[in-house]
Amino acid sequence: MQRRDFIGFCAASAAGAGVPALAADAQPRYYGRVRLVYEDGAPLRAKTVPAHRNLIFHYPYASTPCFLLNLGRPAKDSALLKTAADQAYDWRGGVGAQRSIVAYSAICAHKLSYPTRDISFISYRAEKSARNKFANVIHCCSEHSQYDPAAGARVLAGPAPQPLAAILLEHDAASDELTAAGTLGGEMFNDFFAKYEFRLALDNGGAARRAVQGSAVVAELEHYCKQLVKC
Protein backbone atom coordinates (compact mmCIF):
# COMPACT_ATOMS: atom_id res chain seq x y z
CA MET A 1 0.00 0.00 0.00
CA GLN A 2 1.35 3.47 -0.94
CA ARG A 3 1.92 5.97 1.89
CA ARG A 4 -0.82 8.32 0.69
CA ASP A 5 -3.29 5.43 0.34
CA PHE A 6 -2.37 4.25 3.81
CA ILE A 7 -2.92 7.74 5.26
CA GLY A 8 -6.30 7.94 3.55
CA PHE A 9 -7.27 4.51 4.88
CA CYS A 10 -6.22 5.45 8.41
CA ALA A 11 -8.07 8.77 8.25
CA ALA A 12 -11.25 7.06 7.10
CA SER A 13 -10.92 4.40 9.78
CA ALA A 14 -10.27 7.00 12.47
CA ALA A 15 -13.31 9.01 11.43
CA GLY A 16 -15.45 5.89 11.59
CA ALA A 17 -14.13 5.10 15.05
CA GLY A 18 -14.76 8.59 16.36
CA VAL A 19 -11.08 9.48 16.88
CA PRO A 20 -9.19 12.44 15.39
CA ALA A 21 -8.14 11.94 11.75
CA LEU A 22 -4.57 12.28 10.55
CA ALA A 23 -3.64 15.58 8.92
CA ALA A 24 -3.99 15.48 5.12
CA ASP A 25 -0.89 15.67 2.96
CA ALA A 26 0.26 19.11 1.85
CA GLN A 27 -0.45 19.46 -1.87
CA PRO A 28 1.44 21.52 -4.46
CA ARG A 29 -0.06 24.93 -5.16
CA TYR A 30 0.19 25.90 -8.80
CA TYR A 31 0.42 29.55 -9.78
CA GLY A 32 1.10 31.06 -13.17
CA ARG A 33 4.09 29.61 -15.03
CA VAL A 34 6.83 32.27 -14.97
CA ARG A 35 10.13 32.12 -16.89
CA LEU A 36 13.27 33.08 -15.01
CA VAL A 37 15.20 35.75 -16.89
CA TYR A 38 18.21 38.05 -16.63
CA GLU A 39 17.75 41.77 -16.04
CA ASP A 40 17.90 42.38 -19.79
CA GLY A 41 14.99 39.98 -20.31
CA ALA A 42 17.05 37.14 -21.81
CA PRO A 43 16.06 33.68 -20.53
CA LEU A 44 18.16 32.29 -17.72
CA ARG A 45 19.92 29.06 -18.72
CA ALA A 46 20.42 26.40 -16.06
CA LYS A 47 24.04 25.84 -17.11
CA THR A 48 24.85 29.50 -16.41
CA VAL A 49 23.59 29.48 -12.81
CA PRO A 50 26.78 29.80 -10.71
CA ALA A 51 27.31 27.27 -7.93
CA HIS A 52 27.12 28.36 -4.29
CA ARG A 53 25.90 31.88 -5.03
CA ASN A 54 22.85 33.64 -3.63
CA LEU A 55 20.39 34.47 -6.39
CA ILE A 56 17.00 36.06 -5.77
CA PHE A 57 13.78 36.46 -7.72
CA HIS A 58 10.15 37.20 -6.79
CA TYR A 59 7.36 34.65 -7.10
CA PRO A 60 4.42 34.06 -7.00
CA TYR A 61 3.74 37.64 -5.89
CA ALA A 62 5.60 40.85 -6.65
CA SER A 63 6.72 41.16 -3.02
CA THR A 64 7.52 37.54 -2.11
CA PRO A 65 11.25 36.80 -2.56
CA CYS A 66 12.74 33.41 -3.43
CA PHE A 67 16.22 31.96 -3.48
CA LEU A 68 17.54 30.27 -6.62
CA LEU A 69 20.56 28.12 -5.80
CA ASN A 70 22.93 25.86 -7.67
CA LEU A 71 24.21 23.53 -4.96
CA GLY A 72 27.00 22.17 -7.15
CA ARG A 73 25.84 18.58 -6.55
CA PRO A 74 22.63 16.61 -7.05
CA ALA A 75 19.79 17.44 -4.67
CA LYS A 76 17.86 14.19 -4.38
CA ASP A 77 14.26 13.55 -3.40
CA SER A 78 13.42 14.12 0.27
CA ALA A 79 10.40 12.29 1.64
CA LEU A 80 8.18 12.87 4.63
CA LEU A 81 8.80 16.54 5.28
CA LYS A 82 6.15 18.21 7.43
CA THR A 83 4.62 21.66 7.71
CA ALA A 84 3.98 23.35 11.05
CA ALA A 85 0.38 22.12 10.69
CA ASP A 86 1.71 18.54 10.57
CA GLN A 87 0.94 18.08 6.88
CA ALA A 88 3.37 15.66 5.23
CA TYR A 89 4.80 16.11 1.75
CA ASP A 90 7.53 14.76 -0.51
CA TRP A 91 10.03 17.09 -2.19
CA ARG A 92 11.17 15.89 -5.60
CA GLY A 93 14.73 17.19 -5.63
CA GLY A 94 16.67 19.57 -7.84
CA VAL A 95 16.36 20.27 -11.55
CA GLY A 96 18.81 20.84 -14.39
CA ALA A 97 21.26 18.47 -16.01
CA GLN A 98 22.88 17.67 -12.66
CA ARG A 99 19.69 18.07 -10.57
CA SER A 100 21.63 20.66 -8.58
CA ILE A 101 19.32 23.68 -8.99
CA VAL A 102 16.72 24.38 -6.30
CA ALA A 103 14.47 27.26 -5.29
CA TYR A 104 12.81 28.16 -2.01
CA SER A 105 10.82 30.96 -0.51
CA ALA A 106 13.24 33.41 1.14
CA ILE A 107 10.75 34.14 3.93
CA CYS A 108 12.06 32.53 7.12
CA ALA A 109 9.53 30.14 8.66
CA HIS A 110 10.17 31.47 12.17
CA LYS A 111 9.67 35.25 12.32
CA LEU A 112 9.27 35.93 8.60
CA SER A 113 12.63 37.65 8.09
CA TYR A 114 13.22 38.24 4.38
CA PRO A 115 15.62 40.05 2.03
CA THR A 116 14.74 43.71 1.50
CA ARG A 117 16.46 46.26 -0.70
CA ASP A 118 18.21 47.60 2.40
CA ILE A 119 19.25 44.45 4.26
CA SER A 120 19.00 40.67 4.38
CA PHE A 121 19.40 38.56 7.50
CA ILE A 122 18.79 35.34 5.57
CA SER A 123 21.01 33.83 2.88
CA TYR A 124 22.71 30.68 1.64
CA ARG A 125 26.07 29.89 3.27
CA ALA A 126 28.52 27.54 1.60
CA GLU A 127 30.99 27.64 4.51
CA LYS A 128 30.74 26.95 8.22
CA SER A 129 31.12 29.79 10.72
CA ALA A 130 31.14 30.37 14.47
CA ARG A 131 27.33 30.45 14.55
CA ASN A 132 26.81 28.13 11.60
CA LYS A 133 28.06 24.60 12.29
CA PHE A 134 26.75 23.32 8.97
CA ALA A 135 28.06 24.08 5.49
CA ASN A 136 25.80 24.58 2.49
CA VAL A 137 22.76 25.81 4.41
CA ILE A 138 20.29 28.66 4.29
CA HIS A 139 20.89 30.55 7.53
CA CYS A 140 18.65 33.21 9.07
CA CYS A 141 20.61 35.42 11.46
CA SER A 142 17.45 36.73 13.15
CA GLU A 143 17.16 33.63 15.39
CA HIS A 144 19.69 31.29 13.73
CA SER A 145 17.30 28.95 11.99
CA GLN A 146 19.20 26.82 9.47
CA TYR A 147 17.74 24.91 6.53
CA ASP A 148 19.18 22.23 4.26
CA PRO A 149 18.52 23.23 0.63
CA ALA A 150 19.69 19.80 -0.60
CA ALA A 151 16.90 18.08 1.35
CA GLY A 152 13.79 20.16 0.75
CA ALA A 153 14.98 22.94 3.10
CA ARG A 154 14.32 20.81 6.16
CA VAL A 155 15.25 22.46 9.47
CA LEU A 156 18.73 21.56 10.73
CA ALA A 157 18.94 23.97 13.67
CA GLY A 158 17.14 26.84 15.33
CA PRO A 159 13.51 27.57 16.19
CA ALA A 160 11.90 27.40 12.74
CA PRO A 161 8.81 25.15 12.98
CA GLN A 162 8.92 23.87 9.40
CA PRO A 163 11.01 23.81 6.21
CA LEU A 164 11.06 26.78 3.87
CA ALA A 165 8.35 26.48 1.23
CA ALA A 166 9.82 24.99 -1.94
CA ILE A 167 9.35 26.70 -5.29
CA LEU A 168 8.44 24.19 -7.97
CA LEU A 169 10.80 24.57 -10.90
CA GLU A 170 10.49 23.17 -14.40
CA HIS A 171 13.55 22.64 -16.58
CA ASP A 172 13.33 22.48 -20.36
CA ALA A 173 16.17 20.17 -21.39
CA ALA A 174 16.08 21.40 -25.00
CA SER A 175 16.36 25.12 -24.26
CA ASP A 176 17.94 24.78 -20.78
CA GLU A 177 15.43 27.37 -19.53
CA LEU A 178 13.93 27.44 -16.03
CA THR A 179 10.31 28.16 -15.15
CA ALA A 180 8.66 28.64 -11.75
CA ALA A 181 5.28 26.92 -11.58
CA GLY A 182 4.11 26.77 -7.96
CA THR A 183 4.98 26.05 -4.34
CA LEU A 184 5.15 23.03 -2.08
CA GLY A 185 5.11 22.93 1.71
CA GLY A 186 4.13 25.50 4.30
CA GLU A 187 3.47 28.83 2.59
CA MET A 188 3.85 31.88 4.85
CA PHE A 189 2.38 34.41 2.45
CA ASN A 190 -0.75 35.42 4.41
CA ASP A 191 1.24 35.95 7.61
CA PHE A 192 3.91 37.78 5.60
CA PHE A 193 1.40 40.19 4.05
CA ALA A 194 -0.24 40.81 7.42
CA LYS A 195 3.03 41.48 9.27
CA TYR A 196 4.63 43.75 6.66
CA GLU A 197 1.54 45.23 5.03
CA PHE A 198 2.59 48.88 5.29
CA ARG A 199 6.19 48.36 4.21
CA LEU A 200 5.26 46.06 1.36
CA ALA A 201 2.71 48.57 0.10
CA LEU A 202 5.36 51.31 0.07
CA ASP A 203 7.98 49.13 -1.59
CA ASN A 204 5.62 47.84 -4.28
CA GLY A 205 3.47 50.84 -5.08
CA GLY A 206 0.48 49.31 -3.31
CA ALA A 207 0.73 46.14 -5.42
CA ALA A 208 2.38 43.73 -2.96
CA ARG A 209 -0.13 40.99 -3.81
CA ARG A 210 0.16 41.43 -7.56
CA ALA A 211 0.76 38.04 -9.17
CA VAL A 212 3.99 37.79 -11.14
CA GLN A 213 3.20 37.08 -14.78
CA GLY A 214 5.31 36.13 -17.78
CA SER A 215 8.79 36.40 -16.34
CA ALA A 216 10.72 37.04 -13.13
CA VAL A 217 14.11 38.72 -13.03
CA VAL A 218 16.89 36.83 -11.25
CA ALA A 219 19.59 38.91 -9.56
CA GLU A 220 22.57 38.41 -7.26
CA LEU A 221 21.47 38.88 -3.65
CA GLU A 222 24.60 40.96 -3.01
CA HIS A 223 23.47 43.38 -5.72
CA TYR A 224 19.82 43.34 -4.69
CA CYS A 225 20.51 44.23 -1.02
CA LYS A 226 22.60 47.09 0.28
CA GLN A 227 23.76 44.97 3.22
CA LEU A 228 23.98 41.19 3.58
CA VAL A 229 24.25 40.24 7.25
CA LYS A 230 26.49 37.27 8.04
CA CYS A 231 26.63 35.73 11.48
Beta strands, then each sheet from edge to edge (+ up, - down):
strand 1: 29-37
strand 2: 55-58
strand 3: 65-70
strand 4: 78-82
strand 5: 88-91
strand 6: 101-105
strand 7: 119-120
strand 8: 122-125
strand 9: 137-140
strand 10: 145-148
strand 11: 154-157
strand 12: 166-172
strand 13: 177-184
strand 14: 215-217
strand 15: 219-220
strand 16: 227-228
sheet 1: 12+ 13- 1+ 14+
sheet 2: 6+ 3- 2+ 15-
sheet 3: 4+ 5-
sheet 4: 7+ 16+
sheet 5: 8+ 9- 10+ 11-
end
